Amino acid sequence: MYITVQEAMQLKKFKKFNLLAGESGLNNKIEKISILDYEIVDQVENQFFKNEFTLSSLFGARDNASLILKSIKYLIANGVTGLAIKNVYYKELPEEVLTFADDNHFPIFMFDSSVFFEDVITDVRDLLRDLEKGKQLEYKIDSLLRNPSTDNQNIELFYEIAGFNNLPYQVLCITEREKQSKSRLLTILESSRNLKLDAIKGVIKYYNGVLIIYSTEQFNPKLFNVDLSNILIHPECFYIGKSRFYQNRKNLKEAVQQALWASKVAEIEHIKEMCYEDIGTYKLIIPYAEDERFRKFAKDILTPIVQYDKKHGTELLETIGIFIKNEADIAKTADEIHQHNNTIRYRISKIKKILDMESADSSFYEQISIALKVIKLKGLDF
């Protein structure tokens, strides 16, 4: 398990690090972190290893700046990821050191005495341990979802994630809107580990998101709203899917699946938060979205509309998608795409004619809605 130097820089302690050189090496991997102080030059070789990040005050080179470059050459030769220097003996480094680091994609940082080696080491080690545990739990959750499970397997996995408690619980699935790196997810793990949050019993990284078990005896379904801001989860940056509330730990599999589905629907419908109770016919479609019969149904319904748009340069598919999203509200649809109400009525009438559904209002709405949801989930080539 590893994080990159760039990802480590998002952690609280690392925000006080100032990059001096080696920017091109920020994607270097960190699998381990250690201290370099007395091992200047003579003992650097064979003491540090590939993908290891080092911290130092350069104590061993305090009276001889030429030893800095020699040490860094050894570190690079041994595959070390980068170096962070506490500015006790040096406030700046020789230009030849910085140039060498740049040329060899070796990040060098400087930080002040307000940051302690032990704290930095603890944060990195804890994070790496969290990621390793998350990988193991990720595998166990996948196995739980794919295979038949016993009550005991559900209960044991619940306690492994969330510890021992018998309060009502809900599973939340949080996914990033922009999946460019896992930096933001790592800061969530760091925050959840360092804060004492009574209601949040378990937080683990799960692929491009985070799974949370929220548990409280004060649960009121009419007033319930989880405040996740103290662990840096803000709705504008994430999609949040919520399961039903359960009392029994043996329902963990069901709760996790509901949270994942709700989060998926939130993402494809571009809604900040979605409860499983509110995903409608997606409850039916998602489990069978890979079934060729569903895909063929969607293609049979939508292909004639797509072909008509291509031939006539119209936007019937876009219009019907917005019409369904607005629950068949003509005025809302017209307002969203800046058209007159009669234009929307004409387009809907045209689609019904193309599909030979001019006298089937309820069936038309139902079939179009299902077909559009299938392509949102899986996409289709027309």
Secondary structure, 3 states (H helix, E strand, C coil): CCEEHHHHCCCCHHHHCEEEECHHHCCCEECEEEECCCCCCCCCCCCCCCCEEEEECCHHHCCCCHHHHHHHHHHHHCCCCEEEEECCCCCCCCHHHHHHHHHCCCCEEEECCCCCHHHHHHHHHHHHHHHHHHHHHHHHHHHHHHCCCCHHHHHHHHHHHHCCCCCCEEEEEEEECCCCCCHHHHHHHHHHHHCCCCCEEEEEEECCEEEEEEECCCCCCCCCCCCCHHHCCCCCCEEEEECCCECCHHHHHHHHHHHHHHHHHHHHHCCCEEEHHHCCCHHHHHHHCCCHHHHHHHHHHHHHHHHHHHHHCCCHHHHHHHHHHCCCCHHHHHHHCCCCHHHHHHHHHHHHHHCCCCCCHHHHHHHHHHHHHHHHHHCCCC
